[in-house]
């Protein structure tokens, strides 16, 4: 098998872009194509968006799958000894030399299923600790709480922050805890300036005095500047994305019980997230998700449990959210997530699919007749038979069919591909995706009663590099794919008015590692697009050459007529701002381009924002959080046109104001 990139039309010495502002397309560009996606996976919510600094704060067992535990013990072998002392992961003994001073107690915990008894050693500090990373670059103040039940001896508990694995105390507070029934205690800690540096680990320490015996449960440690439990840096970066929708969904949906995530936070039960083998503390639940949406100015879009859930459960959740959201009705609801996948709990068979969709639709519409419903559709290259089953439901059962494309962008048919071949194939994906979406909409329109009655919702999309060199969601190569994908969505906004990038936290969005929050290169491209003042497309032609791909990415291996320079032009609602979205897919050629505007008198300068880097593999991380970000500039615009050079492998957004 011979993979190849064929040049259909070579890049000319000077390319051209012609924009015809008087020939605006009839289809507007809905802001809802700039939606995002949040799922409790990895560190997206806990240890990410949620500001809680402790893991397993209620001292439970069984919160990680065996595979995750193996990984954790490999990365942190010191936890093996702690586990041998009956300490729940990832807690450690304050002094390992003391041996067995801990007992897990079951049945009457302050929270969830178990608590921990600590037996002090007279004359020696005894207790537990946990490694934490403090956002010390932002705040030195921390607040928290814990539950305690006095069993005997001294009655004081000292809460402290120390330098990791050292005796150096950064901050501490001694608390008298004499109550013999479960009692909640609070504390405040202030770290002196200069005593801890960004990215340095610390220990959260719980110490008992003398011969004290005490039972402990349900700890919390948060930065004092957390906003309703949310990380303020993550919230600020999310707000800057200007996303109009946040989807709360994913594989966890099929086993999620929304009632576990409401009510007093310190009484919510910790449990295993079955889909991902990680803890679900339920402290980030429905109300917290809605508060996040409020803080960033987005509307909630929620995927309902069509796995283990019932229509009645779904209707109750719709009612609860409608009562707690400002609009009180008319929100977007997704009827399940990837129900065609056997990884989702209690997935329906083909014979069950249409009836299950109809039953949930009926229950939701009984609660909220204005609810907008997204039924589960199949992926763009395999949609035909699955979507045909959904379309046997009467028109009006749903408003949209979902589609997902989470793809290994470096997973190509060619056996020994070069990095350049992998990149060219990956960057071409949005072109063929547009073709497949139009085919999927044609199937909907060709179903009796459905023409114009239902469209597509692209509720997950992500590009995953299979190796370091391949374009991926965390690197510059992935950001260029994102630019091409958003261009494709704008061109197809008439049939795909809803889209959610994976994700707002982690994946292609915002990351938090060691309490440093940062964005991927894709985050910055998304932000450029979503913040642009656009309302409708303009007619535009770009002549800059094209190529075709054979035996490329496995899921879409054959892609024809891929423009090197992919351009979308759009106009603001008031007609005073014209924006060009330009993706240069050439890996080597900077493209000088003559840009001409017809029927739009631009002012003398244009604002230019360009994302590029020295390598497609360049990425941001907690050490260098802004290694890759857009460069901002201004260039002169001549009335009869001007020449702009688009750097190779780049995304550029050019904004012009009218005179």
C-alpha positions as CSV (number, residue, x, y, z in Angstrom):
1,X,0.0,0.0,0.0
2,X,1.5,3.3,-1.0
3,X,0.3,6.4,0.8
4,X,0.8,9.6,-1.1
5,X,0.0,13.3,-1.2
6,X,-0.7,14.4,-4.7
7,X,-0.4,18.1,-5.6
8,X,-3.5,18.9,-7.7
9,X,-2.6,22.6,-8.2
10,X,0.7,23.9,-7.0
11,X,0.9,26.9,-4.7
12,X,1.3,29.9,-7.0
13,X,4.0,32.5,-6.6
14,X,1.3,34.9,-5.4
15,X,-2.0,33.5,-4.3
16,X,-5.3,35.4,-4.3
17,X,-8.2,35.9,-2.0
18,X,-11.3,37.7,-3.4
19,X,-14.0,38.7,-1.0
20,X,-17.4,39.9,-2.3
21,X,-19.2,41.6,0.6
22,X,-22.4,42.2,-1.3
23,X,-22.9,38.5,-1.9
24,X,-23.5,37.4,1.7
25,X,-24.7,33.9,2.1
26,X,-28.3,33.4,3.2
27,X,-27.3,31.2,6.1
28,X,-26.1,33.0,9.2
29,X,-23.3,31.7,11.4
30,X,-24.9,30.7,14.7
31,X,-22.7,31.2,17.7
32,X,-23.7,27.7,18.9
33,X,-21.1,26.2,16.6
34,X,-18.5,27.4,19.2
35,X,-19.8,25.2,22.0
36,X,-17.5,23.2,24.3
37,X,-17.6,19.9,26.2
38,X,-17.0,19.0,29.8
39,X,-16.8,15.5,31.2
40,X,-15.4,14.2,34.5
41,X,-12.4,12.4,32.9
42,X,-8.8,12.7,33.8
43,X,-8.4,16.0,35.8
44,X,-11.0,18.0,33.9
45,X,-13.4,18.5,36.9
46,X,-11.7,17.2,40.0
47,X,-8.1,18.5,40.3
48,X,-9.0,20.8,37.4
49,X,-12.0,23.1,37.2
50,X,-13.1,22.2,40.8
51,X,-10.7,24.0,43.2
52,X,-10.5,21.3,45.8
53,X,-6.8,20.5,46.4
54,X,-7.2,17.2,48.1
55,X,-7.8,13.8,46.5
56,X,-10.1,11.3,48.2
57,X,-11.0,13.8,50.9
58,X,-13.5,11.4,52.5
59,X,-10.9,8.7,53.0
60,X,-12.7,6.0,50.9
61,X,-11.7,2.8,49.3
62,X,-12.6,1.6,45.8
63,X,-12.4,5.0,44.1
64,X,-9.9,3.9,41.5
65,X,-10.0,0.9,39.1
66,X,-7.2,-1.7,39.5
67,X,-5.5,-0.3,36.4
68,X,-5.5,3.2,37.8
69,X,-4.2,2.0,41.1
70,X,-1.4,0.1,39.3
71,X,-0.5,3.3,37.5
72,X,-0.6,5.4,40.7
73,X,1.6,3.0,42.6
74,X,4.1,2.9,39.7
75,X,4.3,6.7,39.7
76,X,4.4,7.0,43.5
77,X,5.8,3.9,45.1
78,X,5.7,5.5,48.6
79,X,2.0,4.9,48.5
80,X,2.5,1.1,48.7
81,X,3.7,1.3,52.3
82,X,0.8,3.7,53.1
83,X,-1.7,1.1,51.8
84,X,-0.1,-1.6,53.9
85,X,-1.0,0.6,56.9
86,X,-4.7,0.7,55.8
87,X,-4.5,4.3,54.7
88,X,-6.8,5.1,51.8
89,X,-5.0,6.3,48.6
90,X,-3.3,8.7,48.2
91,X,-3.0,9.5,52.0
92,X,0.4,8.7,53.7
93,X,1.5,8.4,57.3
94,X,3.0,11.5,58.9
95,X,5.8,9.3,60.2
96,X,6.1,5.9,58.5
97,X,8.4,4.6,61.3
98,X,5.5,4.5,63.7
99,X,4.0,1.6,61.9
100,X,0.3,0.7,62.4
101,X,-1.5,3.6,64.0
102,X,-4.6,3.7,61.7
103,X,-7.9,1.9,61.5
104,X,-10.5,2.2,58.8
105,X,-14.0,2.3,60.4
106,X,-17.2,1.4,58.6
107,X,-20.8,2.0,58.9
108,X,-21.3,5.4,60.6
109,X,-18.9,7.7,58.7
110,X,-19.6,11.5,58.5
111,X,-19.5,11.0,54.7
112,X,-19.8,8.0,52.4
113,X,-18.9,4.6,53.6
114,X,-15.8,4.8,55.8
115,X,-13.8,7.0,58.2
116,X,-10.3,6.7,59.6
117,X,-9.3,6.4,63.2
118,X,-5.8,7.7,64.2
119,X,-4.1,6.5,67.4
120,X,-1.5,9.0,68.7
121,X,1.9,8.0,70.0
122,X,2.7,9.8,73.3
123,X,5.6,12.2,72.8
124,X,5.6,11.9,69.1
125,X,3.6,13.7,66.3
126,X,1.2,11.2,64.7
127,X,-1.1,11.7,61.8
128,X,-1.6,11.6,58.1
129,X,-0.5,13.7,55.1
130,X,-1.2,14.2,51.4
131,X,0.9,15.7,48.7
132,X,-0.7,18.9,47.3
133,X,0.2,21.6,44.8
134,X,-0.9,25.0,45.9
135,X,-1.6,27.9,43.4
136,X,0.9,29.9,45.3
137,X,1.6,32.1,42.3
138,X,-2.0,33.4,42.7
139,X,-2.8,33.3,46.4
140,X,-1.2,32.5,49.8
141,X,-4.5,32.0,51.6
142,X,-6.2,28.7,52.0
143,X,-9.4,27.6,53.8
144,X,-10.8,24.2,54.7
145,X,-12.7,21.9,57.0
146,X,-12.9,18.4,58.3
147,X,-15.1,16.2,60.5
148,X,-13.8,14.7,63.7
149,X,-15.1,12.5,66.5
150,X,-13.1,12.5,69.7
151,X,-12.4,9.0,71.0
152,X,-10.0,9.6,73.9
153,X,-6.9,11.3,75.3
154,X,-5.9,14.8,74.2
155,X,-8.5,16.7,72.1
156,X,-6.5,18.8,69.7
157,X,-5.9,18.4,66.0
158,X,-3.3,20.5,64.2
159,X,-3.8,21.2,60.5
160,X,-0.7,22.3,58.6
161,X,0.9,22.9,55.3
162,X,4.6,21.8,55.1
163,X,7.3,21.7,52.5
164,X,7.0,18.3,50.9
165,X,8.6,15.5,53.0
166,X,10.2,18.0,55.3
167,X,9.5,19.4,58.8
168,X,9.4,23.0,57.5
169,X,6.0,24.3,58.5
170,X,4.5,26.8,56.0
171,X,1.3,27.4,58.0
172,X,-0.6,25.7,60.8
173,X,-3.6,26.0,63.0
174,X,-4.3,24.1,66.2
175,X,-8.0,23.2,66.7
176,X,-9.6,21.9,69.8
177,X,-11.9,19.0,68.8
178,X,-13.4,17.6,72.0
179,X,-16.9,16.6,70.7
180,X,-17.6,12.8,70.8
181,X,-20.2,13.0,68.0
182,X,-19.3,14.0,64.4
183,X,-18.6,17.7,64.3
184,X,-17.4,19.9,61.5
185,X,-14.4,22.1,62.1
186,X,-12.9,24.8,59.9
187,X,-9.5,26.3,59.5
188,X,-7.6,29.1,57.7
189,X,-4.0,28.9,56.6
190,X,-1.7,31.6,55.2
191,X,1.6,30.7,53.6
192,X,4.3,33.4,54.2
193,X,5.5,35.2,51.1
194,X,8.4,33.5,49.4
195,X,8.3,30.3,51.4
196,X,6.9,28.1,48.6
197,X,7.4,28.5,44.9
198,X,5.2,27.8,41.8
199,X,5.1,24.1,40.9
200,X,6.7,23.1,44.2
201,X,4.9,20.3,46.1
202,X,3.7,20.7,49.7
203,X,2.2,18.4,52.3
204,X,-1.3,18.9,53.8
205,X,-0.8,17.5,57.3
206,X,-3.2,16.4,60.0
207,X,-1.5,15.8,63.3
208,X,-2.9,14.6,66.6
209,X,-1.3,15.3,70.0
210,X,0.0,12.9,72.6
211,X,-2.2,9.9,73.3
212,X,-5.1,11.3,71.4
213,X,-7.5,8.9,69.6
214,X,-9.7,10.6,67.0
215,X,-11.8,9.5,64.1
216,X,-11.5,11.7,61.0
217,X,-13.6,12.1,57.8
218,X,-14.5,14.5,54.9
219,X,-11.6,16.9,54.6
220,X,-11.5,20.0,52.3
221,X,-8.7,22.3,51.4
222,X,-9.4,25.1,48.9
223,X,-7.7,28.3,47.8
224,X,-9.5,31.2,49.6
225,X,-10.1,32.9,46.2
226,X,-12.1,29.9,44.8
227,X,-15.4,31.2,43.3
228,X,-18.2,29.0,44.6
229,X,-15.8,26.1,44.6
230,X,-14.4,26.8,41.1
231,X,-10.8,27.5,40.2
232,X,-10.7,31.2,39.4
233,X,-7.9,30.8,36.8
234,X,-9.8,28.1,35.0
235,X,-13.0,30.1,35.1
236,X,-11.2,33.2,33.7
237,X,-9.7,31.3,30.8
238,X,-13.0,29.6,30.1
239,X,-14.8,32.9,30.1
240,X,-12.3,34.3,27.6
241,X,-13.2,31.5,25.2
242,X,-16.6,33.2,24.8
243,X,-18.3,29.8,24.3
244,X,-22.1,30.0,24.2
245,X,-22.7,26.3,25.1
246,X,-21.1,23.9,27.5
247,X,-22.1,20.2,27.1
248,X,-22.1,18.1,30.2
249,X,-21.9,14.6,28.9
250,X,-19.7,11.8,27.7
251,X,-19.3,8.1,28.5
252,X,-20.0,8.7,32.2
253,X,-23.6,9.7,31.2
254,X,-24.9,6.2,30.9
255,X,-24.3,5.4,34.6
256,X,-24.7,8.9,36.1
257,X,-27.3,9.5,38.8
258,X,-27.9,13.2,38.9
259,X,-29.4,13.0,42.4
260,X,-26.0,12.0,43.8
261,X,-24.7,15.4,42.9
262,X,-27.2,17.7,44.6
263,X,-27.7,18.7,48.2
264,X,-25.1,19.7,50.8
265,X,-21.7,19.0,49.3
266,X,-20.2,17.4,52.4
267,X,-23.0,14.9,52.5
268,X,-22.6,13.7,48.9
269,X,-21.3,10.2,48.4
270,X,-17.9,9.5,46.8
271,X,-17.9,6.6,44.4
272,X,-16.1,5.1,41.4
273,X,-16.6,6.7,38.0
274,X,-17.2,3.4,36.2
275,X,-16.4,4.8,32.8
276,X,-13.0,6.1,33.5
277,X,-11.8,4.3,36.7
278,X,-11.4,7.5,38.7
279,X,-13.2,9.0,41.7
280,X,-16.5,10.7,41.4
281,X,-16.9,12.8,44.6
282,X,-20.1,14.3,43.4
283,X,-19.1,17.7,44.9
284,X,-19.2,19.0,41.3
285,X,-22.8,18.3,40.4
286,X,-25.7,19.9,38.7
287,X,-25.8,23.2,40.7
288,X,-22.0,23.6,40.4
289,X,-22.2,22.9,36.6
290,X,-24.9,25.5,36.3
291,X,-22.9,28.0,38.3
292,X,-19.9,27.4,36.1
293,X,-22.1,28.2,33.0
294,X,-23.3,31.4,34.7
295,X,-19.8,32.5,35.5
296,X,-18.6,32.1,31.9
297,X,-21.8,33.3,30.2
298,X,-22.7,30.0,28.6
299,X,-25.9,28.0,28.3
300,X,-26.0,24.4,29.6
301,X,-26.3,21.5,27.2
302,X,-26.8,18.3,29.1
303,X,-26.6,14.6,28.0
304,X,-29.2,12.5,29.8
305,X,-28.7,8.9,31.1
306,X,-30.2,6.6,28.5
307,X,-28.2,3.6,29.9
308,X,-29.1,2.8,33.5
309,X,-31.5,5.7,33.7
310,X,-35.3,5.9,33.1
311,X,-37.5,8.4,31.3
312,X,-38.8,9.4,34.7
313,X,-35.3,10.1,36.0
314,X,-34.5,12.2,32.9
315,X,-37.7,14.2,33.2
316,X,-37.0,14.9,36.9
317,X,-33.5,16.2,36.0
318,X,-35.0,18.4,33.2
319,X,-37.5,19.8,35.7
320,X,-34.8,20.5,38.3
321,X,-32.6,22.3,35.9
322,X,-35.4,24.3,34.3
323,X,-36.3,25.5,37.9
324,X,-32.7,26.5,38.6
325,X,-31.8,28.1,35.3
326,X,-32.8,31.6,34.3
327,X,-34.7,30.7,31.1
328,X,-36.7,28.0,32.9
329,X,-37.2,26.2,29.6
330,X,-36.0,25.6,26.1
331,X,-32.5,24.2,26.8
332,X,-30.6,21.6,24.8
333,X,-30.9,18.0,26.0
334,X,-29.0,15.1,24.5
335,X,-30.7,11.8,24.5
336,X,-27.8,9.6,25.6
337,X,-24.1,9.5,24.5
338,X,-22.6,7.2,21.9
339,X,-25.4,4.6,22.5
340,X,-24.0,2.6,19.7
341,X,-20.8,1.8,21.8
342,X,-20.7,-1.3,24.0
343,X,-18.5,0.7,26.4
344,X,-21.6,2.6,27.5
345,X,-23.6,1.0,30.3
346,X,-26.9,-0.7,29.2
347,X,-26.5,0.5,25.6
348,X,-29.6,-0.2,23.5
349,X,-29.6,-2.8,20.8
350,X,-30.7,-1.7,17.3
351,X,-34.1,-3.2,18.1
352,X,-34.4,-1.1,21.2
353,X,-33.0,2.2,20.0
354,X,-36.0,3.9,18.4
355,X,-38.4,3.1,21.2
356,X,-36.0,4.2,23.9
357,X,-35.4,7.5,22.1
358,X,-39.1,8.0,21.7
359,X,-39.9,7.2,25.4
360,X,-37.3,9.7,26.7
361,X,-38.4,12.3,24.2
362,X,-42.1,11.9,25.3
363,X,-41.2,12.2,29.1
364,X,-39.0,15.3,28.6
365,X,-41.5,17.1,26.3
366,X,-44.2,16.4,28.9
367,X,-42.1,18.4,31.4
368,X,-40.8,21.1,28.9
369,X,-42.6,21.2,25.5
370,X,-40.0,23.7,24.4
371,X,-37.0,21.5,25.1
372,X,-34.7,21.0,22.2
373,X,-33.6,17.4,21.8
374,X,-30.5,15.8,20.3
375,X,-30.9,12.1,19.6
376,X,-27.8,9.9,19.4
377,X,-26.5,9.7,15.9
378,X,-23.5,7.8,14.6
379,X,-20.1,9.0,13.5
380,X,-19.7,10.8,10.1
381,X,-18.3,7.9,8.2
382,X,-20.6,5.1,9.5
383,X,-23.9,6.9,10.1
384,X,-26.3,5.4,7.5
385,X,-27.8,2.3,9.2
386,X,-27.9,3.7,12.8
387,X,-29.4,7.1,11.8
388,X,-31.9,5.3,9.6
389,X,-33.3,3.6,12.8
390,X,-33.6,6.9,14.6
391,X,-35.4,8.4,11.6
392,X,-38.1,5.7,12.0
393,X,-39.4,7.8,14.9
394,X,-42.1,10.4,14.0
395,X,-40.9,13.9,13.0
396,X,-40.7,16.0,16.1
397,X,-39.3,13.2,18.3
398,X,-36.0,15.1,18.2
399,X,-34.6,18.2,16.7
400,X,-31.0,17.1,15.9
401,X,-29.0,13.9,15.4
402,X,-25.6,14.0,17.1
403,X,-22.3,13.0,15.5
404,X,-18.9,12.5,17.0
405,X,-15.4,12.4,15.5
406,X,-12.7,11.5,18.1
407,X,-9.9,10.2,15.9
408,X,-6.3,9.2,16.1
409,X,-5.0,11.8,13.7
410,X,-1.7,9.9,13.3
411,X,-3.4,6.5,12.7
412,X,-2.9,6.1,9.0
413,X,-3.2,3.2,6.5
414,X,0.4,3.6,5.3
415,X,2.7,1.2,7.3
416,X,5.7,3.4,7.6
417,X,4.6,7.0,7.1
418,X,6.8,10.0,7.3
419,X,5.8,12.7,9.8
420,X,5.0,15.0,6.9
421,X,2.6,12.5,5.4
422,X,0.9,12.0,8.7
423,X,0.6,15.8,9.1
424,X,-0.8,16.4,5.6
425,X,-3.3,13.6,6.0
426,X,-4.4,14.9,9.4
427,X,-4.7,18.5,8.3
428,X,-7.0,17.4,5.4
429,X,-9.6,15.7,7.7
430,X,-12.0,18.7,8.0
431,X,-12.4,18.8,4.2
432,X,-13.8,15.2,4.0
433,X,-15.7,15.6,7.2
434,X,-17.7,18.4,5.5
435,X,-18.5,16.0,2.7
436,X,-19.8,13.4,5.1
437,X,-21.9,15.8,7.1
438,X,-23.7,16.9,3.9
439,X,-24.4,13.2,3.1
440,X,-25.8,12.7,6.6
441,X,-28.1,15.8,6.3
442,X,-29.2,14.5,2.9
443,X,-30.3,11.2,4.5
444,X,-32.3,13.2,7.1
445,X,-33.9,15.4,4.4
446,X,-34.7,12.3,2.3
447,X,-36.8,10.8,5.1
448,X,-40.5,11.5,4.7
449,X,-41.5,14.3,7.0
450,X,-38.0,15.2,8.1
451,X,-37.0,17.6,5.3
452,X,-36.0,20.8,7.2
453,X,-37.3,19.4,10.5
454,X,-34.0,18.1,11.9
455,X,-30.3,18.9,11.6
456,X,-27.0,17.7,12.9
457,X,-25.2,18.5,16.2
458,X,-21.5,17.8,16.3
459,X,-21.3,17.2,20.1
460,X,-17.8,15.8,20.3
461,X,-14.7,16.3,18.1
462,X,-11.1,15.8,18.9
463,X,-7.9,14.9,17.1
464,X,-5.4,12.6,18.9
465,X,-1.8,12.2,17.8
466,X,-0.6,8.6,17.9
467,X,3.0,9.7,18.5
468,X,5.0,12.8,19.5
469,X,5.4,14.1,15.9
470,X,1.7,13.8,14.9
471,X,-0.8,16.6,15.1
472,X,-2.7,16.2,18.4
473,X,-5.0,18.2,20.6
474,X,-2.2,19.5,22.8
475,X,0.2,20.7,20.1
476,X,0.4,23.2,17.2
477,X,-0.5,20.6,14.6
478,X,-3.8,20.0,16.5
479,X,-4.5,23.7,16.6
480,X,-4.2,23.9,12.8
481,X,-6.7,21.1,12.5
482,X,-9.0,23.0,14.8
483,X,-8.8,26.0,12.6
484,X,-9.7,23.9,9.5
485,X,-12.5,22.3,11.5
486,X,-14.0,25.6,12.6
487,X,-13.8,26.8,9.0
488,X,-15.6,23.7,7.9
489,X,-18.3,24.3,10.5
490,X,-18.9,27.8,9.4
491,X,-19.2,26.6,5.8
492,X,-21.8,24.0,6.9
493,X,-23.5,26.0,9.6
494,X,-26.9,25.6,7.8
495,X,-26.9,21.9,8.5
496,X,-24.7,21.7,11.7
497,X,-25.8,24.6,13.9
498,X,-24.5,23.1,17.1
499,X,-21.0,21.9,17.8
500,X,-19.0,21.2,21.0
501,X,-15.2,21.0,21.0
502,X,-13.7,18.4,23.3
503,X,-13.1,19.9,25.8
504,X,-13.3,23.1,27.7
505,X,-11.1,21.4,30.4
506,X,-8.3,19.2,29.3
507,X,-8.0,17.7,25.8
508,X,-8.0,20.7,23.3
509,X,-8.9,23.3,26.0
510,X,-7.7,24.4,29.4
511,X,-5.3,22.3,31.5
512,X,-4.3,22.4,35.1
513,X,-1.1,20.6,36.3
514,X,0.5,21.2,39.7
515,X,-2.0,24.0,40.2
516,X,-0.8,25.9,37.1
517,X,-3.6,26.6,34.6
518,X,-2.8,27.0,30.9
519,X,-4.3,26.6,27.5
520,X,-3.3,24.4,24.6
521,X,-2.5,26.0,21.2
522,X,-6.0,24.8,20.1
523,X,-7.5,26.8,23.0
524,X,-6.0,30.0,21.5
525,X,-7.3,29.2,18.0
526,X,-10.8,28.5,19.4
527,X,-10.7,31.7,21.3
528,X,-9.7,33.7,18.2
529,X,-12.7,32.3,16.3
530,X,-15.3,32.4,19.0
531,X,-14.5,36.0,20.0
532,X,-14.7,37.3,16.4
533,X,-17.6,39.6,15.6
534,X,-19.3,37.6,12.9
535,X,-22.9,37.0,11.9
536,X,-23.0,35.8,8.3
537,X,-20.7,34.4,5.7
538,X,-19.5,36.3,2.7
539,X,-18.7,34.9,-0.8
540,X,-15.0,34.3,-1.0
541,X,-12.6,32.6,-3.4
542,X,-9.0,31.6,-2.6
543,X,-6.6,30.5,-5.3
544,X,-3.6,29.0,-3.5
545,X,-3.3,25.4,-4.8
546,X,-4.6,22.1,-3.5
547,X,-3.6,18.5,-2.8
548,X,-5.2,15.1,-2.3
549,X,-4.4,12.3,0.1
550,X,-4.4,8.6,-0.5
551,X,-4.2,5.9,2.3
552,X,-4.3,8.6,5.0
553,X,-6.0,8.5,8.4
554,X,-7.8,5.2,8.6
555,X,-11.2,6.5,9.2
556,X,-11.1,8.9,6.3
557,X,-8.2,7.7,4.2
558,X,-9.0,9.2,0.8
559,X,-9.5,13.0,0.7
560,X,-9.5,15.0,-2.6
561,X,-9.2,18.7,-3.3
562,X,-7.7,19.9,-0.1
563,X,-6.9,23.6,-0.4
564,X,-3.6,24.7,0.9
565,X,-5.1,28.0,2.0
566,X,-8.5,27.4,3.5
567,X,-10.4,30.7,3.9
568,X,-13.8,31.8,5.3
569,X,-14.9,35.4,5.2
570,X,-17.6,36.7,7.5
571,X,-19.4,40.0,8.3
572,X,-20.6,41.3,11.6
573,X,-24.3,41.9,12.3
574,X,-24.0,45.6,11.8
575,X,-21.9,45.2,8.6
576,X,-19.0,47.2,10.0
577,X,-16.5,44.4,10.6
578,X,-15.2,41.9,8.1
579,X,-13.1,39.0,9.3
580,X,-11.0,36.5,7.4
581,X,-10.3,33.1,8.9
582,X,-7.3,31.6,7.1
583,X,-5.5,28.2,7.6
584,X,-2.3,27.5,5.7
585,X,-2.0,23.7,5.5
586,X,1.3,23.8,3.7
587,X,4.0,22.4,5.9
588,X,6.8,24.3,4.1
589,X,5.5,27.1,2.0
590,X,4.8,30.6,3.3
591,X,2.1,31.9,0.9
592,X,2.2,35.5,-0.3
593,X,-1.4,36.4,-1.0
594,X,-3.1,39.3,-2.7
595,X,-6.3,40.1,-0.8
596,X,-9.0,42.1,-2.5
597,X,-12.2,43.3,-0.9
598,X,-15.2,44.1,-3.1
599,X,-18.1,46.2,-1.8
600,X,-16.4,46.8,1.6
601,X,-14.5,49.9,2.2
602,X,-11.9,49.0,4.9
603,X,-10.2,51.5,7.1
604,X,-6.5,51.9,6.7
605,X,-5.3,49.0,8.9
606,X,-6.2,45.4,9.7
607,X,-5.7,43.6,13.0
608,X,-3.8,40.3,12.4
609,X,-3.6,37.4,14.8
610,X,-1.5,34.4,13.8
611,X,-0.7,31.1,15.6
612,X,2.3,29.2,14.5
613,X,5.4,27.7,16.0
614,X,8.7,26.2,15.0
615,X,7.4,22.6,15.1
616,X,3.9,21.1,14.8
617,X,4.8,19.1,18.0
618,X,5.3,22.3,20.1
619,X,3.0,22.4,23.1
620,X,2.3,24.4,26.2
621,X,2.7,22.9,29.7
622,X,2.8,23.9,33.3
623,X,6.4,24.9,33.1
624,X,6.0,27.0,29.9
625,X,2.3,27.8,29.9
626,X,2.4,30.2,26.9
627,X,5.1,28.6,24.8
628,X,2.6,28.7,21.8
629,X,0.1,31.5,21.5
630,X,-1.0,33.9,18.8
631,X,1.2,36.8,17.7
632,X,-0.8,40.0,17.3
633,X,0.0,42.6,14.7
634,X,-1.4,45.4,12.6
635,X,-0.8,45.9,8.8
636,X,-1.7,48.5,6.3
637,X,-4.7,47.9,4.0
638,X,-4.7,49.6,0.6
639,X,-8.1,50.4,-1.1
640,X,-7.3,48.3,-4.1
641,X,-6.0,45.3,-2.1
642,X,-2.9,44.4,-0.2
643,X,-0.4,41.5,0.1
644,X,-0.3,39.4,3.2
645,X,2.1,36.5,3.7
646,X,0.5,33.5,5.4
647,X,3.2,31.5,7.3
648,X,3.5,27.8,6.6
649,X,1.5,25.6,9.0
650,X,-0.4,28.5,10.6
651,X,-3.8,29.8,11.5
652,X,-4.5,33.5,10.9
653,X,-7.5,35.7,11.8
654,X,-7.6,39.1,10.1
655,X,-10.1,41.6,11.2
656,X,-11.0,44.8,9.3
657,X,-13.2,47.7,10.2
658,X,-15.3,49.6,7.7
659,X,-14.8,53.2,7.1
